Amino acid sequence: MTLNADLIRARCAEIEDSVVRLERFKPLTREEFLADQDGLDIACYRLLVAIEAALALCYHVTAKRLHKVPEDYAGCFGTLHEAGLLSPDLTTRLQQMARFRNLLVHMYWKIDYGQVHEVIRTHLDDLRAFRTVISQML
């Protein structure tokens, strides 16, 4: 089946928009980041939007190109790896991001904002790399 180019472009744009907005937090020290409650809320929301967009892309590609429906979010990225579409390293990092999404959504009272800061400082490029891989399928 054919990929939906409009859906892919829209989800890729959501990833890029969120990553751009998250980059403003990168230069902050952990202490500066943790001291700004409004910033924490924005960061968590934008991270969630970017991860959700990546997951939507993952499920779209697995359904349309691979004719599979993964059992869980982390497994979706594994399915793309098994099909040769993602490198092992990027797959592992995206699977960790999918698990982190679950913490943001289901256990928000236990969010480790220091971990949010670390994800922003070290893993935004993973979302961009994924966006690039998927957009090249068009």
FENCOR-V204834 format. One record per run of one state. SS is the DSSP state (H for helix, E for strand, C for the rest). FROM is the first residue (numbers start at 0). TO is the last residue. Records with the same first field share a line. If there is no record, write none. Layout:
# FENCOR-V204834
SS: FROM-TO ; FROM-TO
This chain:
# FENCOR-V204834
C: 0-3 ; 25-28 ; 34-35 ; 64-71 ; 82-86 ; 106-106 ; 110-111 ; 135-137
H: 4-24 ; 29-33 ; 36-63 ; 72-81 ; 87-105 ; 107-109 ; 112-134
